[in-house]
Amino acid sequence: YKHFIGPLAGQIHAIARDCDRLKVDLIVVDSAQWATGTSSGDGASASVDAFVNAIRYLQRTVLVIDHVAKATMEGDQSKPGLPIGYIQKYNAARAAFELKRDQEPESSVSRIGLYDRKENHSRQGRPVGIRIEWQDEGKMVRFYKDDISDSPVLAQTLPIRDRIINLLK
């Protein structure tokens, strides 16, 4: 783990040296908003370009975690969430996934939908459901395979064909 302050592009040479020295093959960036150096639409285009070019400079697999814009979260949940600078980030990515959560307040169970939004080198995968249960007052966490069609919130993003089939079951 390495904590950075400021845009990733300005520190990319030091990061590359560390990756070479430590033989790092996978880099996780959390979050894209901070790594690009912008949190609003102002100047986002140039910042995203610099961020994408910096990632390409590393010549390693990079998992970028991005957060959805608040306006998207409050909108139509059947549509994909869109982070700030979405188009540029989406076009630059080889693969893009979205996580959505369905959880009742005070519940010890969360249902997660993992949606494959983009694949450059293979067919787009079907959504995957995961149920997370916190037990023993949060001391233990269990993960289970889940069917997202059982969750009204997560099922909203399924293709219309799948939603019709689920209604007929």
Disulfide bonds with the S-S distance in Angstrom:
none
